[in-house]
Amino acid sequence: SAQLEEPLIVRPTSETIIGATFARWVQSYRDLPILINQWANVVRWELRTRMFLRTTEFLWQEGHTVHATREEALEETRMILDLYADFAESTMAMPVIRGEKTAGERFPGAVATYSIEAMMQDRKALQAGTSHFLGQNFSQAQEIKFQDQNGEEVFAWTTSWGVSTRLVGGLIMTHGDDDGLVVPPRLAPAHAVILPIYRNDEERAKVLPYCESLKQQLTDLRYHDEPVRVRMDDRDLRGGEKKWQWIKRGVPVRVEVGPRDV
């Protein structure tokens, strides 16, 4: 029963909030288009949750746009779908199929919903991003009107689209298995880790300088127009424990260096 110091508002998506704002902002065709992008936490009722894939609260990126014509709104809807697909395939190395949802799977109130679907290792498709053409449905419901070039008052055309932390789940399910995880190199914080292997101080004195030199050689290389990111782990841990820690972190390449390698 205690009052919160700051008001807390939970919501499923932002169409209602953004639509009311658009109704105040849009007065003339000169105001258009308006393109809004934001990151926000949203809440969904999920009876059975699955880590990253279906949670009651999650972080997501969502966009909302308003346009003067149907053609502009449709072009925006398809452009964002292509943008999501390109990111999934080029950056996440996660192949997707793009297409339009059936009427039964369409976002409520949308004229058309387009999505990218990624095929997971269990042969199930994961909806990885959606882009909605809302037509004039939300504009008519929320009075998003403007004066066009002929001086007539008309309803605007809107879109909305989003991806969420479900992409993290998709990445793990695509690039992980019982033997660990390999994060795609364009996303991996480190491309390679060097693991020195030695049994005594004498071997350590030989192996560590070689590993430092190797680290520098690798760092001088470039991947995707950036220096290769290399770590060296010289912590005093058992080899198997150290190796497993880096497997779980998903570093793409592990380089184990012992006295014989030197």
Long-range contacts (C-beta under 8 A, 24 or more apart in sequence): 10-43, 11-42, 11-43, 12-42, 12-43, 12-44, 13-42, 13-62, 13-160, 13-162, 14-38, 14-40, 14-42, 14-62, 14-64, 14-160, 15-64, 15-109, 15-134, 15-138, 15-160, 16-142, 18-64, 18-160, 19-138, 19-139, 19-141, 19-142, 19-144, 19-158, 20-142, 22-64, 22-66, 22-142, 22-144, 22-156, 22-158, 23-142, 23-143, 23-144, 23-145, 26-66, 26-144, 26-145, 26-146, 26-156, 27-146, 27-147, 28-146, 28-147, 29-68, 29-146, 29-147, 29-148, 29-149, 31-146, 32-66, 32-67, 32-68, 32-146, 32-156, 33-65, 33-66, 33-67, 33-68, 33-72, 33-76, 34-65, 34-66, 35-63, 35-65, 35-76, 36-63, 36-64, 36-65, 37-61, 37-62, 37-63, 38-62, 38-63, 50-169, 51-169, 52-165, 52-166, 52-168, 52-169, 52-172, 53-126, 53-166, 53-169, 55-165, 58-164, 58-165, 58-166, 59-164, 59-165, 60-162, 60-163, 60-164, 60-165, 61-162, 61-163, 61-164, 62-160, 62-161, 62-162, 63-159, 63-160, 63-161, 63-162, 64-158, 64-159, 64-160, 65-158, 65-159, 65-160, 66-139, 66-144, 66-156, 66-157, 66-158, 67-156, 67-157, 67-158, 67-159, 68-146, 68-148, 68-156, 68-157, 69-157, 70-135, 70-157, 72-157, 73-133, 73-134, 73-135, 73-157, 73-158, 73-159, 74-133, 76-159, 77-112, 77-114, 77-131, 77-132, 77-133, 77-159, 77-161, 78-114, 78-131, 80-131, 80-159, 80-161, 81-114, 81-115, 81-116, 81-129, 81-131, 81-161, 84-116, 84-128, 84-129, 84-131, 84-161, 84-163, 85-116, 85-129, 88-116, 88-118, 88-128, 88-129, 88-167, 88-170, 90-186, 91-184, 91-186, 91-187, 92-167, 92-170, 92-171, 92-174, 92-184, 92-187, 93-174, 93-175, 93-184, 93-186, 94-118, 94-128, 94-170, 94-171, 94-174, 94-175, 95-119, 96-128, 97-125, 101-130, 107-132, 107-160, 109-134, 109-137, 109-138, 109-141, 110-134, 110-135, 110-137, 111-135, 111-137, 118-170, 118-174, 120-170, 120-173, 120-174, 121-173, 121-174, 121-177, 122-173, 126-166, 126-169, 126-170, 126-173, 127-166, 128-163, 128-166, 128-167, 128-170, 129-161, 129-162, 129-163, 129-167, 130-161, 130-162, 131-159, 131-161, 132-159, 132-160, 132-161, 133-159, 134-158, 134-159, 134-160, 175-250, 176-250, 179-247, 180-244, 180-247, 180-248, 180-250, 181-247, 181-248, 181-249, 181-250, 182-250, 182-252, 183-249, 183-250, 183-251, 183-252, 184-252, 185-223, 185-224, 185-252, 186-224, 188-229, 188-250, 188-251, 188-252, 189-229, 190-229, 190-230, 190-231, 190-249, 190-251, 191-223, 191-228, 191-229, 191-230, 191-251, 191-252, 191-253, 192-218, 192-228, 192-229, 192-230, 192-231, 192-251, 192-252, 192-253, 192-254, 192-255, 193-230, 193-231, 193-232, 193-233, 193-246, 193-251, 193-253, 193-254, 193-255, 194-218, 194-230, 194-231, 194-232, 194-233, 194-255, 194-257, 195-233, 195-239, 195-242, 195-243, 195-246, 195-254, 195-255, 195-256, 195-257, 196-232, 196-233, 196-234, 196-257, 196-258, 197-239, 197-256, 197-257, 197-258, 197-259, 198-258, 198-259, 203-258, 203-259, 206-259, 206-262, 207-257, 207-258, 207-259, 207-262, 208-234, 210-257, 210-261, 210-262, 211-257, 214-255, 214-257
